[in-house]
Amino acid sequence: MTEIRDGRPDVLSEISEKLAGLSPEERVEKRKIIEKNLMGFANFMESKTVLLYSERSSEMPMETIIRECLEIKKEVVLPLISNSKHSMNLLKINDYDKDLVKRKLKLNMLEPDSGKCKKISIDQIDIAVIPGLAFDEKGGRLGFGEGFYNRLIPKLPETTRKISIAYEEQIAKHIQMDSRKYSVDIIITDKRVIYRI
């Protein structure tokens, strides 16, 4: 757990309480605004190769974003996570319905089919959309504790923009991190765009 030492339960409790206060309709409306904000964000619009993710049940739904990116001919890359090796391969998908399969491991999510999808070098990524449970205004991120993205973020090229999308309710006052090298550059919510200070 390199992402958080102190305060994780408090931050998660605060965020969970805020999110629980949202109705399903409010979540859908906020999600639509976030999707629009991301797709209209200049850096995102200009990017050619984007690293996205297939969400877990607790994360923002990504299907619409992935489908829209494919439709406008962006190169869409998704991670294929290996729990046994604690590693992540980056695979390019061409078709949401044909290139994704149900995850064999414990997370109940879709993943790229390694038999169909081509491996992509990390150096090709223009924009990386990084998942998380909570964020702060300095780009601090609270992940899921497995460290997959903490290992990925420092390996991304300096020119790769690291973006997270979140409900405004997922923004905390402060997230204690071991190192700011695991931070994201930009957080896009339903209310604003936050640039790391």
Rosetta blueprint (number, residue, H / E / L):
1 M L
2 T L
3 E L
4 I L
5 R L
6 D L
7 G L
8 R H
9 P H
10 D H
11 V H
12 L H
13 S H
14 E H
15 I H
16 S H
17 E H
18 K H
19 L H
20 A H
21 G L
22 L L
23 S L
24 P H
25 E H
26 E H
27 R H
28 V H
29 E H
30 K H
31 R H
32 K H
33 I H
34 I H
35 E H
36 K H
37 N H
38 L H
39 M H
40 G L
41 F L
42 A H
43 N H
44 F H
45 M H
46 E H
47 S L
48 K L
49 T E
50 V E
51 L E
52 L L
53 Y L
54 S L
55 E L
56 R L
57 S L
58 S L
59 E L
60 M L
61 P L
62 M L
63 E H
64 T H
65 I H
66 I H
67 R H
68 E H
69 C H
70 L H
71 E H
72 I L
73 K L
74 K L
75 E E
76 V E
77 V E
78 L E
79 P E
80 L E
81 I E
82 S E
83 N L
84 S L
85 K L
86 H L
87 S E
88 M E
89 N E
90 L E
91 L E
92 K E
93 I E
94 N L
95 D L
96 Y H
97 D H
98 K H
99 D H
100 L E
101 V E
102 K E
103 R L
104 K L
105 L L
106 K L
107 L L
108 N L
109 M L
110 L E
111 E E
112 P E
113 D L
114 S L
115 G L
116 K L
117 C L
118 K E
119 K E
120 I L
121 S L
122 I H
123 D H
124 Q H
125 I L
126 D L
127 I E
128 A E
129 V E
130 I L
131 P L
132 G L
133 L L
134 A E
135 F E
136 D L
137 E L
138 K L
139 G L
140 G L
141 R E
142 L E
143 G L
144 F L
145 G L
146 E L
147 G L
148 F H
149 Y H
150 N H
151 R H
152 L H
153 I H
154 P H
155 K H
156 L L
157 P L
158 E L
159 T L
160 T L
161 R E
162 K E
163 I E
164 S E
165 I E
166 A L
167 Y L
168 E H
169 E H
170 Q H
171 I E
172 A L
173 K L
174 H L
175 I L
176 Q L
177 M L
178 D L
179 S L
180 R H
181 K H
182 Y H
183 S L
184 V L
185 D L
186 I E
187 I E
188 I E
189 T L
190 D L
191 K L
192 R L
193 V E
194 I E
195 Y E
196 R L
197 I L
